[in-house]
Amino acid sequence: MKLKNKVAIVTGAAGGIGREIALTFAREGARVCIADLDITKAQTVCEEIAGKYDVQAMAVAMDVTDEAQVEFGVSSVFAAWERIDVLVSNAGIQHIAPVVDLSLADWRRVLAVHLDGAFLITRACLKHMYDARCGSIIYMGSVHSKTASPLKAPYVAAKHGLLGLCRTVAKEGAEYGVRANIICPGFVRTPLVERQIPEQARAFGINEEDVVRKIMLKDTVDGAFTTLEDVASAALLFATHETNALTGQSLIVSHGWHME
């Protein structure tokens, strides 16, 4: 098992991509903290892990924009398991609106979850990783870390910002044995994306099938959504690649939607 005896924290792990990454890490032997706003769903994921794999899992209620909750949650994990080897900063939200109609409150809300949350959870985990002189931090970016789409200004800005945070952490963390990477998925059929389909249909005046076919998957090589498993396998790669060869790098997982 590639993560045997390791400890991982995954934010936004009660569902979607975060849940799949948590299950993948548990399958590979890691003890996993399911950090999420929804503690009931987080506990359900812990029960699922316990039923499938011979590893421990713990649920932590965490609003990643709340400094005190983040610090307490990370401290609780360290108190229970005495190490933190991997962080996956995955929590995120979306808001669909043209810039001309975008409120400052909605702009700030999206950036707070993606960027403030990533900063707070990174800072809290780095203290323990630096002491141990090892660790892997993985950010959940997006193809929108590399390009842009209409109606998604705060999301695109936040995902671009995560690239900068990742690269800075990679530079600062190198002398302490800490690596940082960012995964940039295409559209994954999570609840977050499912909500966007009718929102974009209304905004563009087209039907939902055309949103999927002509907007979301138009530039993929096979007309296919990126899967949860696609993203989780990328997270496992970064979590287990223990040299600095890949640190600071982004990996696009998009069925060819964006290439570089």
C-alpha positions as CSV (number, residue, x, y, z in Angstrom):
1,M,0.0,0.0,0.0
2,K,1.4,3.3,-1.1
3,L,0.3,5.4,1.9
4,K,0.6,2.9,4.7
5,N,0.9,4.6,8.1
6,K,0.5,8.1,6.5
7,V,-2.0,10.7,7.8
8,A,-4.0,12.8,5.3
9,I,-6.4,15.7,5.7
10,V,-8.8,16.3,2.8
11,T,-11.1,19.4,2.9
12,G,-14.5,19.3,1.3
13,A,-14.3,15.5,1.6
14,A,-17.9,14.7,2.4
15,G,-18.8,14.3,-1.2
16,G,-17.6,14.6,-4.8
17,I,-13.9,14.8,-5.6
18,G,-12.8,15.1,-2.0
19,R,-14.7,11.9,-1.0
20,E,-13.1,10.0,-3.8
21,I,-9.7,11.1,-2.9
22,A,-10.3,10.2,0.8
23,L,-11.4,6.7,-0.2
24,T,-8.4,6.3,-2.5
25,F,-6.0,7.3,0.2
26,A,-7.7,5.0,2.7
27,R,-7.5,2.1,0.2
28,E,-3.7,2.8,0.0
29,G,-3.4,2.6,3.8
30,A,-3.7,6.2,5.0
31,R,-5.5,7.4,8.0
32,V,-7.8,10.1,6.7
33,C,-9.4,13.2,8.2
34,I,-12.7,14.1,6.4
35,A,-12.9,17.9,6.9
36,D,-16.2,19.4,5.8
37,L,-18.9,21.9,6.7
38,D,-21.4,19.0,6.8
39,I,-20.2,16.9,9.7
40,T,-23.0,14.4,9.3
41,K,-22.0,13.6,5.7
42,A,-18.3,13.6,6.8
43,Q,-19.1,11.0,9.4
44,T,-20.9,8.9,6.8
45,V,-17.7,8.9,4.7
46,C,-15.8,7.8,7.7
47,E,-18.2,4.9,8.2
48,E,-17.8,4.0,4.6
49,I,-14.0,3.9,5.0
50,A,-14.3,1.8,8.1
51,G,-16.5,-0.7,6.3
52,K,-14.1,-1.1,3.4
53,Y,-10.6,-0.7,4.7
54,D,-8.6,-1.5,7.7
55,V,-7.6,2.1,8.5
56,Q,-8.9,4.8,10.8
57,A,-10.8,7.9,9.7
58,M,-12.1,10.9,11.6
59,A,-14.6,13.6,10.7
60,V,-13.9,17.2,11.5
61,A,-16.4,20.0,11.1
62,M,-14.6,22.7,9.2
63,D,-15.4,26.0,7.6
64,V,-12.1,26.6,5.8
65,T,-12.7,30.4,5.9
66,D,-12.8,30.3,9.7
67,E,-9.3,30.6,11.1
68,A,-10.2,29.2,14.5
69,Q,-12.0,26.2,13.0
70,V,-9.1,25.4,10.7
71,E,-6.5,25.7,13.5
72,F,-8.6,23.6,15.9
73,G,-9.3,20.9,13.2
74,V,-5.7,20.5,12.2
75,S,-4.6,20.4,15.9
76,S,-7.2,17.7,16.6
77,V,-5.9,15.5,13.8
78,F,-2.3,16.0,15.1
79,A,-3.4,15.2,18.6
80,A,-5.1,12.0,17.5
81,W,-2.4,10.7,15.1
82,E,0.8,12.7,15.9
83,R,1.6,13.5,12.3
84,I,0.2,15.1,9.1
85,D,1.8,13.8,5.9
86,V,-0.6,14.9,3.2
87,L,-3.0,17.8,2.8
88,V,-5.5,18.0,0.0
89,S,-7.0,21.5,-0.1
90,N,-10.2,20.7,-2.1
91,A,-13.1,22.7,-0.6
92,G,-14.6,25.0,-3.2
93,I,-17.8,26.7,-4.3
94,Q,-19.0,28.3,-7.6
95,H,-21.1,31.4,-8.6
96,I,-22.4,32.0,-12.1
97,A,-22.8,35.6,-13.1
98,P,-21.4,38.1,-15.6
99,V,-18.9,40.6,-14.1
100,V,-21.2,43.5,-14.8
101,D,-23.9,41.9,-12.5
102,L,-21.5,40.4,-9.9
103,S,-21.9,41.6,-6.4
104,L,-18.8,42.3,-4.2
105,A,-20.2,39.9,-1.6
106,D,-20.4,37.0,-4.1
107,W,-16.9,37.8,-5.4
108,R,-15.5,37.7,-1.9
109,R,-17.4,34.6,-0.9
110,V,-15.9,32.5,-3.7
111,L,-12.4,33.9,-3.2
112,A,-12.6,33.3,0.5
113,V,-13.4,29.6,0.2
114,H,-10.8,28.9,-2.5
115,L,-8.0,31.2,-1.6
116,D,-8.4,32.1,2.1
117,G,-9.3,28.6,2.9
118,A,-6.3,27.2,1.0
119,F,-4.0,29.6,2.8
120,L,-5.4,28.9,6.3
121,I,-5.3,25.1,6.0
122,T,-1.9,25.2,4.4
123,R,-0.4,27.4,7.1
124,A,-1.9,25.1,9.8
125,C,-0.5,22.0,8.3
126,L,2.9,23.4,7.3
127,K,3.9,23.9,11.0
128,H,3.6,20.1,11.6
129,M,5.2,19.2,8.2
130,Y,8.1,21.5,8.8
131,D,8.8,19.9,12.2
132,A,8.7,16.4,10.6
133,R,10.7,17.7,7.6
134,C,8.3,16.0,5.1
135,G,4.9,16.4,3.6
136,S,2.8,16.8,0.5
137,I,0.3,19.6,-0.1
138,I,-2.1,19.2,-3.0
139,Y,-4.4,22.0,-4.2
140,M,-7.5,21.4,-6.2
141,G,-7.2,23.8,-9.1
142,S,-9.1,23.6,-12.4
143,V,-8.6,23.9,-16.1
144,H,-9.8,27.4,-15.1
145,S,-6.4,27.8,-13.3
146,K,-5.0,28.0,-16.9
147,T,-7.8,29.5,-19.0
148,A,-11.1,31.4,-18.5
149,S,-14.8,31.0,-19.3
150,P,-17.6,33.6,-19.3
151,L,-19.7,34.0,-16.1
152,K,-17.1,32.6,-13.7
153,A,-14.9,35.6,-12.9
154,P,-14.4,34.9,-9.1
155,Y,-13.9,31.2,-9.7
156,V,-11.3,31.7,-12.5
157,A,-9.5,34.4,-10.4
158,A,-9.4,32.1,-7.4
159,K,-8.2,29.1,-9.4
160,H,-5.4,31.2,-11.0
161,G,-4.5,32.4,-7.5
162,L,-4.0,28.8,-6.3
163,L,-1.3,28.3,-8.9
164,G,0.7,31.1,-7.3
165,L,0.1,29.8,-3.8
166,C,1.2,26.3,-4.8
167,R,4.4,27.5,-6.4
168,T,5.3,29.7,-3.4
169,V,4.7,26.9,-1.0
170,A,6.9,24.6,-3.2
171,K,9.7,27.1,-3.1
172,E,9.5,27.8,0.7
173,G,8.8,24.2,1.7
174,A,11.7,22.6,-0.3
175,E,14.3,22.9,2.5
176,Y,11.9,21.3,4.9
177,G,11.1,18.3,2.7
178,V,7.6,19.6,1.8
179,R,6.2,19.4,-1.7
180,A,3.3,21.3,-3.2
181,N,1.3,20.5,-6.4
182,I,-1.9,21.5,-8.0
183,I,-4.4,19.3,-9.9
184,C,-6.4,21.0,-12.7
185,P,-9.4,18.9,-13.6
186,G,-11.8,19.5,-16.4
187,F,-15.5,19.3,-15.8
188,V,-16.3,16.5,-13.3
189,R,-20.0,15.6,-12.9
190,T,-20.2,16.6,-9.2
191,P,-23.1,18.4,-7.5
192,L,-21.1,21.6,-8.1
193,V,-21.1,21.0,-11.9
194,E,-24.6,19.7,-11.9
195,R,-25.9,23.0,-10.5
196,Q,-24.0,24.9,-13.2
197,I,-25.8,23.2,-16.1
198,P,-29.2,24.8,-15.6
199,E,-27.6,28.1,-14.5
200,Q,-25.6,28.3,-17.7
201,A,-28.6,27.2,-19.8
202,R,-30.5,30.2,-18.4
203,A,-27.6,32.6,-18.7
204,F,-26.9,31.7,-22.4
205,G,-30.5,31.0,-23.4
206,I,-29.8,27.4,-24.5
207,N,-30.9,24.0,-23.4
208,E,-29.0,21.9,-20.8
209,E,-27.9,19.3,-23.3
210,D,-26.2,22.1,-25.3
211,V,-24.5,23.4,-22.2
212,V,-22.9,20.0,-21.7
213,R,-22.2,19.3,-25.4
214,K,-21.3,22.7,-26.7
215,I,-19.7,24.4,-23.7
216,M,-18.5,22.0,-21.1
217,L,-17.2,19.1,-23.3
218,K,-16.8,20.9,-26.6
219,D,-13.0,20.9,-26.5
220,T,-12.3,17.5,-25.0
221,V,-10.9,14.8,-27.3
222,D,-13.6,12.3,-26.6
223,G,-16.7,14.3,-25.4
224,A,-16.3,12.8,-21.9
225,F,-16.4,14.3,-18.5
226,T,-13.3,13.9,-16.3
227,T,-14.1,11.3,-13.6
228,L,-13.7,11.3,-9.9
229,E,-11.3,8.4,-10.4
230,D,-9.2,10.4,-12.8
231,V,-8.7,13.2,-10.3
232,A,-8.1,10.8,-7.3
233,S,-5.4,9.0,-9.2
234,A,-3.6,12.3,-9.8
235,A,-3.8,13.1,-6.1
236,L,-2.3,9.7,-5.3
237,L,0.5,10.4,-7.7
238,F,1.4,13.6,-6.0
239,A,1.0,12.3,-2.5
240,T,3.3,9.3,-3.1
241,H,6.0,10.9,-5.3
242,E,8.5,11.6,-2.5
243,T,11.2,13.5,-4.4
244,N,11.2,17.1,-5.4
245,A,11.1,16.2,-9.1
246,L,7.4,17.2,-9.4
247,T,7.1,19.9,-6.7
248,G,5.5,23.1,-7.9
249,Q,4.0,21.4,-10.9
250,S,0.4,21.4,-12.1
251,L,-1.3,18.4,-13.7
252,I,-4.2,19.0,-16.1
253,V,-6.8,16.2,-16.0
254,S,-9.3,17.2,-18.6
255,H,-9.6,14.7,-21.4
256,G,-7.6,17.0,-23.6
257,W,-9.8,20.1,-23.1
258,H,-6.7,22.1,-22.3
259,M,-3.2,21.1,-23.2
260,E,0.2,22.5,-22.5
